[in-house]
Amino acid sequence: MPIKAIVVEDERLPRLALLQKLEDFRPMVEVVDSCDDFNKALSSILRHRPQLLFLDIQLQGQNAPQLLDELQKSIPLPHIIFTTAYNDREYLMKAIKLQAVDYLLKPIDRNELAIAISKIVNLHQQETATPTSNADTERKLFKTANGHLFISPDDILYICADGNYAVVTTTTDEVMVTESLIVIESRLKSDVFIRADRKSIINKRHIYRINTKKNTCIFRSTDGTEKELSLSQRGIRLLLSEMT
């Protein structure tokens, strides 16, 4: 089932820009409505009960905390990704206080948006997953052009986007799969796999060395074979924060 989302943004152009970017994440995220003021947003959220809310912190006349206060009187709050044009500590602290999943500066960068949505997908997966005793060893199914690939998550080194598809690099092979990176990520354990950047998912158990000068990550399989992957600076910083 897709994650239902509502966009609350009182400025027309930023609202349309965000809606357009969210098209890249269908069918994983389904935008059921967009609203340009406090009252419309309150009514729509109560009606649709979304799991995800893109919310401008400062709405005309009223603000996001007031909207969330009203919502809490009737329903559990959805996951929240705040959007704002202000790179200000005050707004960041508001987001932290309101337990936002992420905080995006406008104009919203596609890579930053992808990382924020990946957090939502992981949370949604954890909330809806049925516990199983063999979750760590269960083989995953991936769709390919000619059929299906069955592989243990422990054998995956990393997965990279290739247009609307992805390339799964294992300890022994590379396979093109006909699924998007965000769909694949929703099926992987978030405590093992890291969304390093918009194009890469990393299995942190196979990380052997990180080169901060070249912005590369080196993986070593159990037989001693090494493979190298180039990442963005943000991706390298994220990996270092996860590994240290």
C-alpha positions in Angstrom: 0.0 0.0 0.0 1.3 3.5 -0.8 2.0 6.0 1.9 -0.7 8.7 1.7 0.6 12.2 1.8 -0.7 15.8 2.0 1.3 18.9 1.0 0.5 22.0 3.0 2.2 25.1 1.4 0.6 28.6 1.1 2.8 29.7 -1.7 1.7 28.5 -5.2 5.1 28.0 -6.9 6.8 26.1 -4.1 3.7 24.0 -3.7 3.7 23.1 -7.4 7.4 22.5 -7.4 7.2 20.0 -4.5 4.2 18.2 -6.1 6.1 17.8 -9.3 9.2 16.3 -7.4 6.9 13.9 -5.5 5.9 12.4 -8.8 9.3 10.7 -8.8 8.3 8.7 -5.8 5.0 7.2 -7.1 3.6 4.7 -6.3 5.5 4.5 -3.0 4.1 7.9 -2.0 0.6 9.0 -3.1 -0.3 12.6 -2.7 -4.0 12.7 -1.9 -4.3 16.5 -1.5 -2.5 19.8 -1.4 -3.6 22.8 0.6 -2.7 26.5 0.7 -4.1 27.6 4.0 -4.7 26.5 7.6 -8.4 25.7 7.5 -8.2 23.7 4.3 -5.3 21.8 5.6 -7.1 21.0 8.9 -10.2 19.8 7.1 -8.2 17.7 4.5 -6.0 16.0 7.0 -8.9 15.0 9.2 -10.7 13.7 6.2 -7.9 11.8 4.5 -5.9 10.7 7.6 -2.5 10.7 5.8 0.6 8.9 7.0 2.8 11.7 5.8 2.5 15.5 6.0 4.7 18.0 4.1 4.2 21.1 6.2 5.4 24.6 5.8 6.4 25.8 9.3 5.1 29.3 8.7 1.6 29.5 7.2 0.0 32.9 6.5 -1.8 34.1 9.6 -1.1 30.9 11.6 1.7 28.4 11.9 2.4 24.7 11.9 2.4 24.2 15.7 -1.1 25.6 15.8 -2.2 23.3 13.1 -0.7 20.3 14.8 -2.2 21.3 18.2 -5.7 21.2 16.5 -5.0 17.9 14.8 -3.9 16.2 18.1 -7.3 16.9 19.6 -8.9 14.5 17.0 -6.3 12.1 15.5 -2.8 10.7 16.0 -0.3 12.9 14.2 1.1 11.6 10.9 4.9 11.6 10.2 6.0 15.2 9.4 8.5 16.6 7.0 8.8 20.4 7.6 9.5 22.7 4.7 10.7 26.3 5.1 12.5 29.1 3.3 14.4 30.0 6.5 17.7 28.5 7.5 17.4 29.5 11.0 18.1 27.8 14.4 14.6 28.9 15.7 12.9 27.0 12.9 15.1 24.0 13.3 14.4 23.8 17.1 10.7 24.0 16.3 11.0 21.0 14.0 12.9 19.0 16.6 10.4 19.9 19.3 7.5 18.8 17.1 9.3 15.5 16.4 9.6 16.0 12.7 11.2 13.2 10.7 13.1 15.8 8.6 13.5 19.5 7.8 13.9 20.7 4.2 14.9 24.1 3.0 13.1 25.6 0.0 13.8 25.3 -2.9 13.8 21.7 -2.0 16.7 19.6 -3.3 15.7 16.3 -5.0 18.4 14.4 -3.2 17.4 15.8 0.2 13.8 14.9 -0.6 14.8 11.4 -1.5 16.6 10.9 1.8 13.7 12.3 3.8 11.2 10.0 2.1 13.5 7.0 2.6 13.3 7.7 6.4 9.5 7.8 6.1 9.4 4.5 4.1 11.6 2.8 6.8 9.3 4.0 9.6 6.2 3.0 7.7 7.7 -0.5 7.1 8.6 -0.9 10.7 5.0 0.1 11.8 3.3 -2.3 9.4 5.7 -5.2 9.4 4.7 -8.6 10.7 7.5 -9.8 13.1 9.3 -13.0 11.8 12.0 -15.1 13.5 14.1 -15.4 10.3 14.0 -11.8 9.1 17.8 -11.6 9.0 18.3 -14.6 6.8 15.1 -14.6 4.6 16.0 -14.2 0.9 14.5 -11.2 -0.9 12.9 -11.3 -4.3 13.8 -8.8 -6.9 12.2 -8.4 -10.4 14.5 -8.6 -13.4 13.9 -8.2 -17.1 13.9 -12.0 -17.5 12.2 -13.1 -14.3 13.2 -12.9 -10.7 16.3 -12.8 -8.5 16.3 -14.4 -5.0 19.1 -13.3 -2.8 20.0 -13.0 0.9 20.4 -9.4 2.1 23.7 -10.5 3.7 25.1 -11.1 0.2 24.3 -7.6 -1.0 27.2 -5.1 -0.9 25.4 -2.1 -2.3 22.5 -1.1 -4.7 22.7 1.8 -7.1 20.0 3.5 -9.1 20.1 3.3 -12.9 17.3 5.5 -14.2 14.0 3.9 -13.0 15.8 0.6 -12.4 18.7 -0.4 -10.1 21.9 -2.5 -10.1 22.3 -4.9 -7.2 26.0 -5.6 -6.5 26.6 -8.7 -4.5 29.6 -10.5 -3.2 29.9 -12.3 -6.5 27.9 -10.5 -9.2 26.1 -7.5 -10.5 22.4 -7.8 -11.5 20.0 -5.2 -13.1 16.6 -5.3 -11.4 13.5 -3.6 -12.8 12.6 -1.8 -9.5 13.3 1.7 -8.3 15.7 2.3 -5.4 13.0 3.6 -3.1 10.8 0.5 -3.6 13.8 -1.7 -2.9 14.8 0.2 0.2 11.3 -0.3 1.7 12.0 -4.0 1.9 15.4 -3.8 3.5 16.3 -3.6 7.2 17.1 0.0 8.1 19.6 -1.1 10.8 21.7 -2.8 8.2 21.2 -0.8 5.0 21.9 2.9 4.8 20.5 5.3 2.1 23.8 7.1 1.6 22.5 9.4 -1.1 19.9 9.6 -3.8 21.5 6.9 -5.9 23.0 4.5 -3.4 22.0 2.0 -0.7 24.9 0.6 1.3 25.1 -2.6 3.4 27.2 -1.3 6.3 28.2 -4.8 7.4 30.4 -5.0 4.3 32.1 -1.6 4.6 35.9 -2.1 4.9 37.4 1.3 4.3 36.1 4.9 3.6 38.4 7.3 1.7 37.4 10.8 2.5 39.8 12.4 0.0 38.5 10.5 -3.0 34.9 10.2 -1.5 34.9 6.4 -2.1 33.7 3.5 0.0 35.5 0.1 -0.2 33.7 -3.1 0.4 35.3 -6.4 1.2 33.4 -9.7 0.8 34.2 -12.8 2.9 36.6 -14.2 0.3 38.7 -11.0 0.5 37.4 -9.5 -2.8 37.2 -5.7 -2.7 34.9 -3.4 -4.6 34.9 0.4 -4.6 32.0 2.8 -4.9 32.1 6.6 -5.4 29.7 8.6 -3.3 28.8 12.3 -2.7 30.5 14.1 0.1 27.2 14.1 2.0 27.0 10.3 1.5 30.5 9.9 2.9 29.7 12.0 5.9 26.5 10.0 6.5 28.4 6.7 6.4 31.0 8.0 8.8 28.4 9.1 11.3 26.7 5.7 11.1 30.0 3.8 11.5 31.6 5.8 14.3 
